[in-house]
Amino acid sequence: MNGPEIHVEFAPELHLFVPRARPTGATRAVTDGVSTLGHVVESLGVPLTEVGALLVDGREVPRGHVPTGGESVSVRAVERPQRVPGAPLRFLLDVHLGTLARRLRLLGVDTAYESTDLGDPALAALSAAEKRVLLSRDRGLLRRRELWAGAYVYSTRPDDQLREVLDRFRPGLRPWTRCTACNGLLEETTKEQVADQLKGGTQRSYDVFAQCRDCGRAYWKGAHHEQLVAIVERALTESGQER
């Protein structure tokens, strides 16, 4: 672009994407009279998945607005809780978010995840095909045009990542209803039906079991159950949902 300039100011949440705008959150951008405002914002480093309202000289405009020289643009972050219209709220996570995927499934949130790297084109296509919100820390992946919906995961710590997602999207939580391994639904079962998965100590010590309808994996309140209960209780409390 090599035309007139516009003044662009970013919400504090978006500063990390635009190093040139720090510390004030403001920068100047050159327009070409053809590119949309959405394209200009994205070219400055901000994935559109993170962009909320766009204001030009105090007036809200669509992302397709073509800016002209001298305009003052305010880029706001997405509102929270973020509503995703058009499908039940469900997620797709990239290969780097395995712990987050297991915790979302623990809370009963429909979460697709592959432990092998499918590649950016396949992930974006899967998001579109299954209408899932793609969660990733890969900014390039979140800029793919075929993506149905997406969100950047800001933290690198699983505890904070989970808090982020629950705060941003407010999904309904149904703990202990999904398989943390494959995302399938769990159902009650008997010890005899899952006996082939149990070691001697487990057979003697536990009587209540669940099993995944899809992969057949058995679940019981084992050695790590208290840690999982703590994760669930904290999530329910912070999201304001009843136990």
DAHUNOR-V992624 format. One record per residue. RES is the residue in one letter. D_LAST is the distance of its C-alpha to the last C-alpha in whole Angstrom. Layout:
# DAHUNOR-V992624
RES,D_LAST  RES,D_LAST
This chain:
# DAHUNOR-V992624
M,54  N,57  G,57  P,56  E,54  I,50  H,48  V,45  E,42  F,39  A,35  P,34  E,31  L,34  H,37  L,36  F,37  V,41  P,42  R,45  A,44  R,43  P,42  T,43  G,41  A,44  T,47  R,49  A,50  V,53  T,52  D,55  G,55  V,53  S,50  T,47  L,44  G,42  H,44  V,45  V,42  E,41  S,44  L,43  G,41  V,37  P,36  L,35  T,32  E,31  V,33  G,32  A,35  L,39  L,41  V,45  D,47  G,44  R,43  E,40  V,42  P,41  R,41  G,44  H,46  V,49  P,50  T,53  G,55  G,54  E,50  S,47  V,44  S,41  V,38  R,34  A,31  V,29  E,27  R,23  P,21  Q,23  R,24  V,25  P,27  G,28  A,26  P,22  L,21  R,21  F,23  L,26  L,26  D,30  V,31  H,30  L,26  G,25  T,23  L,21  A,21  R,20  R,17  L,16  R,16  L,14  L,11  G,13  V,15  D,19  T,21  A,25  Y,26  E,30  S,31  T,34  D,36  L,36  G,38  D,37  P,39  A,37  L,34  A,35  A,36  L,33  S,31  A,33  A,33  E,30  K,29  R,26  V,26  L,28  L,26  S,29  R,31  D,34  R,36  G,38  L,36  L,34  R,38  R,38  R,39  E,38  L,34  W,32  A,30  G,29  A,27  Y,29  V,26  Y,28  S,26  T,28  R,25  P,22  D,19  D,21  Q,21  L,18  R,17  E,20  V,19  L,16  D,17  R,20  F,19  R,15  P,15  G,12  L,10  R,9  P,9  W,12  T,14  R,17  C,19  T,20  A,23  C,24  N,21  G,22  L,19  L,18  E,19  E,20  T,23  T,25  K,27  E,30  Q,29  V,28  A,31  D,33  Q,30  L,29  K,32  G,33  G,31  T,27  Q,29  R,30  S,26  Y,24  D,23  V,20  F,21  A,20  Q,22  C,22  R,24  D,26  C,27  G,27  R,25  A,24  Y,20  W,19  K,18  G,21  A,22  H,20  H,16  E,16  Q,16  L,14  V,11  A,12  I,12  V,9  E,8  R,10  A,10  L,7  T,8  E,11  S,11  G,9  Q,7  E,4  R,0
